[in-house]
């Protein structure tokens, strides 16, 4: 039995480092992400807002595929309603880059041109003078690009819409033009809803996950404290003193060095993901996620079902290489494995996000039971280092790699996949652009460790909900995550590191309350009320020296 517990500890420490370091902490990215953000200021004739544009195609008068582009800073604004958008014939420019006047005849058609050596506005002017009704500029990369004006440009009297499309869309359109007698397009830019319902559900999932994990962790610790109290009362006076208030088997207490090491390992692993990102590497991550998801789902299922099947949960069978395993675990495991395999096989389907969220939430809750922050000092080091990790890989990495490493990994760029699976996601139901809002596991797990610690402390110190720390820290976390989504929408959909907003609110609230209540020293160093033999006695926090 002891060997089995040791194996579980090793397994979950591995799972913590092997899974958490993969996490991307960008809570949301827009469908059809725009990768270039030029800071060129607006000026007359070049002051449009950047908007995503739907390009619906018809081949020989039969509706075909729809592409997503981005409108330029210059040119005529694109209509927002589909019913107001006209079907217009599409033609290919000659010359292809439209850096000189087109040689082919254009009569109110939409002209498709390649991105070349001349400026975007020069192409648009040539297309406009040739009587084109709109211009589609095909990027030389798979990403979208914000088309702006040069600072010294003056000829900006452009009154036709200009739209950038990615390279793969251009290739598809060119094949249509070559193989069909007629191709027509319809350009329009539907507005997004003011409030993203998906972000509301993600907020609820994150908050409820931490709430469930914290109460489960506190309950296990309280049960262990009660059991230790009973043992101490029954034992002789020779038992040495102990400060281990938890006494929970299978728990790994993190220390400050491990917290710093986590960030260093995470940085190395994230950089490796960035360099090795490919289809096969995503498949490896899917396998790792399934293993962690099975363990998490099994642990949560056994914990719930053991209330009804107590005998099966307390009866064990010894298995080779694994050790003692309860009959309830043996009964539950096949269903968990089947669920994970089913998700992996159908993860590209529209309903796959449900299975991914179930596996992810179970994994998060289980890790929060295994890895504990023993005091506020370790929690501060962990969250502070994680915040620096976020800031560097989201913002600073752009200066070294010309793109945000963390956002690239989150989206799965260059992998041919939708991104790494270590994310909770929810579909944008009422959004005409579709897609998903996402939040990384790390934005739930890392603050969740501190919140779970605060509730364990409250219970062991016999504090009420109002006089404790957990309630206020929980409010702070929810508010910080809410501010993240507000910032996300205010900053034109660019990915935001949630810890930038969550850490100051959550950690700052506990630090401020601890200082005000003169309990900061206990929270910072001891972390849990001291326990003495032969009876459990909580340390009177009011006797601590003022901070």
C-alpha positions in Angstrom: 0.0 0.0 0.0 2.8 2.4 0.9 4.6 1.7 -2.4 1.4 2.4 -4.3 1.1 5.8 -2.5 4.7 6.6 -3.4 4.0 5.6 -7.0 0.9 7.9 -7.0 3.0 10.8 -5.7 5.7 10.3 -8.3 3.0 10.0 -11.0 1.2 13.2 -10.0 4.4 15.2 -9.6 5.3 14.1 -13.1 1.8 15.0 -14.3 2.1 18.4 -12.7 5.4 19.3 -14.4 4.7 17.5 -17.7 1.2 18.9 -18.2 1.3 22.3 -16.5 4.4 23.4 -18.4 2.5 22.9 -21.6 -0.1 25.4 -20.6 -0.9 28.4 -22.6 -2.4 31.2 -20.5 -4.1 33.2 -23.2 -7.8 33.1 -22.4 -9.2 34.1 -25.8 -8.2 34.7 -29.4 -10.4 35.7 -32.2 -11.4 33.5 -35.1 -9.2 34.4 -38.1 -6.5 35.9 -35.9 -4.6 38.9 -37.2 -0.9 38.6 -36.6 0.4 42.0 -37.6 -0.4 45.1 -35.6 1.2 48.2 -37.2 1.3 51.3 -35.0 1.0 53.7 -37.9 -1.3 56.4 -36.8 -4.6 57.1 -38.5 -5.0 60.0 -41.0 -7.6 61.3 -43.4 -8.3 58.5 -46.0 -6.7 55.9 -43.8 -8.7 55.7 -40.6 -10.9 52.6 -40.9 -11.2 50.2 -38.0 -9.7 46.8 -38.7 -12.6 44.3 -39.2 -12.9 40.7 -40.1 -14.6 40.2 -43.5 -16.5 37.2 -44.7 -15.9 36.3 -48.4 -18.6 34.0 -49.5 -18.0 32.4 -52.9 -20.2 31.0 -55.7 -18.9 28.7 -58.4 -21.1 28.6 -61.5 -23.9 30.1 -59.5 -23.7 27.4 -56.8 -22.8 28.5 -53.3 -19.3 27.3 -52.3 -16.8 27.8 -49.5 -16.5 30.9 -47.3 -13.2 32.6 -46.4 -12.3 35.0 -43.7 -10.2 38.1 -44.5 -9.4 41.4 -42.8 -10.4 44.9 -44.0 -7.8 47.5 -44.7 -7.2 50.8 -42.8 -8.0 52.6 -46.1 -10.8 52.3 -48.6 -14.6 52.1 -48.4 -16.2 50.6 -45.3 -17.5 47.1 -45.8 -21.3 46.5 -45.3 -22.2 44.7 -42.1 -25.3 42.9 -43.2 -25.3 40.0 -45.7 -28.5 41.2 -47.4 -26.8 44.5 -48.3 -23.8 42.8 -49.9 -23.9 42.2 -53.7 -22.8 39.1 -55.6 -19.9 40.3 -57.8 -17.8 38.5 -60.4 -14.2 37.7 -59.3 -11.4 38.2 -61.8 -7.6 37.6 -61.5 -5.4 40.6 -62.0 -2.9 40.9 -64.9 -0.2 41.6 -63.7 -0.8 39.4 -60.7 0.6 41.9 -58.1 -1.3 44.8 -59.6 1.7 47.1 -59.2 0.9 48.6 -62.6 -2.4 49.2 -64.4 -4.3 45.9 -65.0 -4.2 44.8 -68.7 -7.4 42.8 -68.5 -10.8 44.4 -68.8 -12.6 45.0 -65.5 -16.2 46.2 -65.4 -17.3 46.6 -61.8 -15.7 43.2 -60.8 -13.8 42.3 -57.7 -10.1 41.9 -58.6 -7.8 39.4 -56.9 -4.1 40.4 -56.7 -1.0 38.9 -55.1 0.9 40.7 -52.4 3.9 42.1 -54.2 6.7 44.7 -53.8 4.5 47.9 -54.1 2.3 49.3 -51.4 -1.2 48.2 -50.6 -2.6 51.6 -51.4 -0.9 51.7 -54.8 -2.5 48.3 -55.7 -5.9 49.7 -54.6 -5.5 52.9 -56.7 -4.6 50.9 -59.8 -7.6 48.6 -59.2 -9.9 51.5 -58.6 -8.8 53.3 -61.8 -9.4 50.1 -63.7 -13.1 50.2 -62.5 -12.9 47.4 -60.0 -15.6 47.4 -57.3 -13.3 45.9 -54.6 -9.8 44.4 -54.3 -8.8 41.1 -52.6 -5.1 41.1 -51.8 -3.7 37.6 -51.2 -1.0 37.4 -48.4 2.2 35.4 -49.0 1.6 33.6 -45.6 -1.2 31.6 -44.0 -1.9 34.3 -41.5 -3.9 37.5 -41.9 -2.2 40.9 -42.0 -3.3 44.4 -41.2 -3.0 46.6 -44.2 -2.0 50.2 -43.3 -0.8 53.3 -45.1 2.8 54.4 -45.3 3.5 57.5 -43.1 4.4 59.7 -46.1 1.6 58.7 -48.4 -0.7 61.5 -49.6 -2.8 59.9 -52.4 -5.4 58.2 -50.2 -8.6 58.9 -52.1 -9.6 55.3 -52.3 -13.3 54.5 -52.4 -13.4 50.8 -53.0 -13.2 48.1 -50.2 -9.8 46.4 -49.8 -9.6 43.0 -48.1 -6.6 40.8 -47.2 -6.9 37.0 -47.5 -4.5 34.4 -46.3 -2.4 32.4 -48.7 -4.4 29.1 -48.6 -7.6 31.1 -49.5 -5.9 32.7 -52.5 -4.7 29.3 -53.7 -8.2 27.9 -53.4 -9.8 30.9 -55.2 -7.2 30.7 -58.0 -8.1 27.0 -58.6 -11.7 27.9 -58.8 -11.0 30.6 -61.4 -9.0 28.2 -63.5 -11.5 25.3 -63.4 -14.9 27.1 -63.4 -16.6 29.3 -66.0 -17.7 31.9 -63.4 -16.8 32.7 -59.8 -18.5 35.4 -57.8 -18.0 36.7 -54.3 -19.9 38.5 -51.6 -18.1 40.7 -49.1 -19.6 41.7 -45.7 -18.5 42.1 -42.1 -21.1 41.1 -39.5 -20.6 42.7 -36.1 -19.7 40.7 -33.1 -22.1 40.8 -30.1 -21.2 43.3 -27.3 -21.0 40.5 -24.7 -19.4 37.1 -25.6 -21.6 34.5 -23.9 -18.8 32.0 -24.3 -16.6 34.1 -22.0 -19.4 34.2 -19.4 -19.5 30.4 -19.4 -15.7 30.1 -19.2 -15.7 32.5 -16.3 -18.2 30.3 -14.5 -16.3 27.1 -15.3 -13.0 28.6 -13.9 -14.6 29.9 -10.7 -16.7 26.7 -10.0 -13.7 24.5 -10.7 -11.5 26.3 -8.1 -14.5 26.3 -5.7 -15.0 22.6 -6.0 -11.3 21.8 -5.8 -10.7 24.1 -2.8 -13.6 22.6 -0.8 -12.5 19.1 -1.6 -8.9 19.9 -0.6 -10.1 21.6 2.6 -12.4 18.7 3.4 -9.6 16.1 3.1 -7.3 18.2 5.2 -10.0 18.7 7.9 -10.7 14.9 7.9 -7.0 14.2 8.3 -6.8 16.8 11.2 -9.8 15.2 13.0 -8.2 11.7 12.6 -4.8 13.1 13.8 -6.6 14.7 16.8 -8.1 11.3 17.6 -4.8 9.5 17.4 -3.1 12.1 19.5 -5.7 11.9 22.2 -5.3 8.1 22.3 -1.6 8.1 22.1 0.9 8.3 24.9 2.7 11.5 25.9 5.9 10.3 24.2 4.7 11.2 20.8 6.8 14.1 19.5 5.2 17.4 18.5 4.2 17.9 14.9 3.3 20.9 12.8 1.8 18.8 9.9 -1.8 19.9 10.1 -2.8 18.2 6.9 -1.6 14.6 7.4 -3.2 13.8 4.0 -1.6 10.8 2.2 -0.6 11.3 -1.4 -0.1 15.1 -1.1 3.0 16.8 -2.4 3.9 20.1 -0.7 5.6 22.5 -3.0 8.5 24.7 -1.8 9.9 28.0 -3.0 12.8 26.3 -4.9 10.3 24.0 -6.7 8.2 27.0 -7.6 11.1 28.8 -9.3 12.2 25.6 -10.9 8.7 25.1 -12.3 8.9 28.5 -14.2 12.4 27.6 -15.6 11.3 24.2 -16.7 8.1 25.7 -18.1 10.0 28.3 -20.1 12.3 25.6 -21.6 9.4 23.4 -22.5 7.4 26.2 -24.0 10.4 27.1 -26.2 10.7 23.5 -27.2 7.0 23.4 -28.2 7.5 26.6 -30.2 10.4 25.1 -32.2 9.0 21.6 -32.6 5.4 22.5 -33.2 4.0 20.2 -35.8 1.2 17.7 -36.4 3.0 14.8 -34.8 3.9 16.9 -31.8 0.3 17.8 -31.2 -0.6 14.1 -31.4 2.0 13.5 -28.6 0.3 16.3 -26.5 -3.1 14.7 -27.1 -1.8 11.4 -25.7 -0.3 13.1 -22.6 -3.6 15.0 -22.1 -5.6 11.8 -22.4 -3.4 10.1 -19.8 -3.7 13.0 -17.4 -7.4 13.2 -18.1 -8.0 9.6 -17.4 -6.2 9.9 -14.1 -8.2 13.0 -13.2 -11.5 11.6 -14.2 -10.8 8.3 -12.4 -9.9 10.1 -9.2 -12.9 12.4 -9.2 -15.3 9.5 -10.1 -13.9 7.3 -7.3 -14.2 10.1 -4.8 -17.9 10.7 -5.7 -18.9 7.1 -6.0 -17.2 6.0 -2.8 -20.0 7.7 -0.9 -22.4 5.1 -2.2 -20.1 2.2 -2.8 -18.0 2.4 0.4 -17.2 -1.3 0.6 -15.9 -1.4 -3.0 -13.8 1.6 -2.3 -12.2 0.1 0.8 -11.6 -3.3 -0.6 -8.3 -3.7 -2.5 -6.6 -6.1 -4.9 -2.9 -6.2 -5.5 -1.8 -5.8 -9.1 1.7 -6.3 -10.6 3.8 -3.1 -11.0 0.9 -1.0 -9.6 0.2 -2.2 -6.1 -3.0 -2.2 -4.2 -6.0 -0.9 -6.2 -9.6 -0.7 -4.9 -12.3 -2.6 -6.7 -14.1 0.7 -7.3 -11.1 2.0 -9.1 -11.0 -1.1 -11.3 -14.6 -0.7 -12.2 -14.4 3.0 -13.0 -11.1 3.0 -15.0 -12.4 1.3 -18.2 -15.1 3.9 -18.5 -12.6 6.7 -18.0 -10.2 5.3 -20.7 -13.1 4.8 -23.1 -14.2 8.4 -22.6 -10.7 9.8 -23.2 -10.2 7.6 -26.3 -13.6 8.6 -27.7 -12.6 12.3 -27.3 -9.2 11.8 -28.9 -10.8 10.1 -31.9 -13.5 12.7 -32.4 -11.7 15.8 -31.1 -12.1 17.6 -34.5 -15.9 17.3 -34.2 -18.1 20.3 -33.1 -19.1 18.5 -29.9 -15.5 17.6 -28.9 -15.1 20.7 -26.6 -17.5 19.0 -24.1 -15.2 16.0 -23.6 -12.1 18.2 -23.5 -13.6 20.4 -20.8 -14.7 17.4 -18.7 -11.2 15.8 -18.9 -9.6 19.2 -18.3 -11.7 20.1 -15.2 -11.2 16.6 -13.7 -7.4 16.9 -14.2 -7.3 20.4 -12.7 -9.3 19.4 -9.6 -7.2 16.3 -9.1 -3.9 18.1 -9.4 -5.1 20.7 -6.8 -5.7 17.7 -4.4 -2.2 16.4 -5.0 0.0 19.5 -5.1 -0.4 21.9 -2.2 1.0 25.3 -1.4 2.0 25.0 2.3 2.2 28.7 3.1 1.8 32.2 1.6 5.6 32.5 0.9 5.5 29.6 -1.6 2.3 30.9 -3.1 3.8 34.3 -3.6 6.9 33.0 -5.2 4.9 30.6 -7.5 2.4 33.3 -8.7 5.0 36.0 -9.0 7.3 33.8 -11.1 4.4 32.6 -13.2 3.3 36.2 -13.8 6.8 37.1 -15.1 6.7 33.9 -17.2 3.4 35.1 -18.8 4.6 38.6 -19.5 7.8 37.4 -21.1 6.4 34.8 -23.4 3.3 36.8 -24.4 4.8 40.3 -24.8 8.6 40.4 -24.5 9.2 37.3 -26.8 7.9 39.4 -29.7 11.2 41.4 -29.7 13.3 38.2 -30.0 11.1 36.0 -32.2 9.0 38.6 -34.1 5.8 36.9 -32.8 4.3 36.1 -29.4 5.7 32.6 -28.6 2.8 31.7 -26.2 0.1 32.8 -28.6 1.7 30.8 -31.4 1.8 27.7 -29.2 -1.8 28.3 -28.1 -3.2 28.5 -31.6 -1.1 25.7 -32.8 0.5 27.7 -35.7 2.6 25.6 -38.1 1.0 22.4 -36.7 -2.0 22.1 -39.0 -4.2 21.6 -35.9 -6.4 23.8 -33.8 -3.9 24.2 -31.0 -2.8 22.4 -27.8 -5.5 20.5 -25.9 -4.5 21.8 -22.5 -7.3 24.4 -22.6 -10.9 24.8 -21.5 -13.0 26.1 -24.5 -16.5 27.1 -25.2 -18.1 27.8 -28.5 -19.2 31.4 -29.4 -22.8 30.5 -29.9 -24.2 33.9 -30.8 -21.1 35.1 -32.6 -21.5 35.2 -36.4 -17.8 34.4 -36.7 -18.1 31.3 -34.7 -14.9 29.9 -33.1 -14.1 29.3 -29.5 -13.2 31.3 -26.4 -10.4 29.6 -24.5 -8.6 29.7 -21.1 -5.4 27.9 -20.2 -5.3 25.4 -17.4 -2.6 27.5 -15.7 -4.9 30.5 -15.3 -7.1 28.2 -13.1 -4.5 25.9 -11.5 -1.9 28.3 -10.3 -4.3 30.8 -8.5 -6.3 27.7 -7.5 -3.4 26.5 -5.4 -3.3 29.7 -3.4 -7.1 29.7 -3.0 -7.2 26.1 -1.9 -4.5 27.0 0.7 -6.6 29.9 2.0 -9.6 27.7 2.5 -7.6 25.0 4.3 -6.2 27.6 6.6 -9.7 29.0 7.3 -11.1 25.6 8.2 -8.1 24.6 10.4 -8.1 28.0 12.1 -11.9 27.7 12.6 -12.6 31.0 10.9 -16.0 32.0 9.6 -16.5 32.6 5.9 -16.4 36.4 6.4 -13.5 36.5 8.8 -11.5 34.1 6.8 -9.5 34.6 3.6 -11.0 32.3 1.0 -14.2 34.2 0.3 -12.4 37.5 -0.4 -9.7 35.7 -2.4 -12.4 34.0 -4.4 -14.1 37.4 -5.2 -10.7 38.8 -6.1 -10.0 35.9 -8.5 -13.4 36.2 -10.2 -12.9 40.0 -10.6 -9.4 39.6 -12.0 -10.6 37.1 -14.6 -13.5 39.4 -15.4 -11.0 42.3 -16.0 -9.0 40.0 -18.3 -12.0 39.5 -20.6 -12.8 43.3 -20.5 -9.2 44.0 -21.5 -9.3 41.3 -24.2 -12.3 43.1 -25.8 -10.9 46.6 -25.4 -7.6 45.6 -27.0 -9.2 44.5 -30.3 -9.1 40.7 -29.5 -5.4 40.4 -28.9 -4.6 37.6 -26.5 -4.1 38.7 -22.9 -2.2 36.8 -20.2 -4.9 36.4 -17.5 -2.3 36.2 -14.7 -1.5 39.8 -15.4 -4.8 40.7 -13.9 -5.5 37.7 -11.6 -2.3 37.7 -9.6 -2.4 41.3 -8.3 -6.0 41.0 -7.2 -5.8 37.5 -5.7 -2.4 37.6 -4.1 -2.8 41.3 -3.1 -6.1 40.6 -1.4 -4.6 37.9 0.9 -1.5 39.9 1.7 -3.5 43.0 2.5 -6.0 41.1 4.7 -3.2 39.2 6.5 -1.4 42.4 7.3 -4.5 44.1 8.5 -5.4 41.2 10.7 -1.8 40.8 12.0 -1.7 37.2 10.7 0.7 37.8 7.9 3.6 36.1 9.7 1.7 32.9 10.3 0.4 32.8 6.8 3.8 33.6 5.3 6.0 31.1 7.3 3.8 28.5 9.0 0.8 28.5 6.7 -1.3 26.4 8.9 -2.1 26.6 12.6 0.4 24.7 14.8 -0.7 21.5 16.4 0.7 20.2 19.7 0.5 16.9 21.5 -1.5 15.4 23.1 -4.4 17.6 21.9 -5.0 19.7 18.8 -4.6 23.4 19.6 -4.9 26.2 17.1 -2.5 29.0 17.6 -4.1 32.2 18.6 -3.4 34.5 15.7 -4.1 37.5 17.8 -0.9 36.8 19.8 1.3 37.1 16.8 3.4 40.2 16.6 2.1 43.0 14.4 3.4 43.3 10.9 
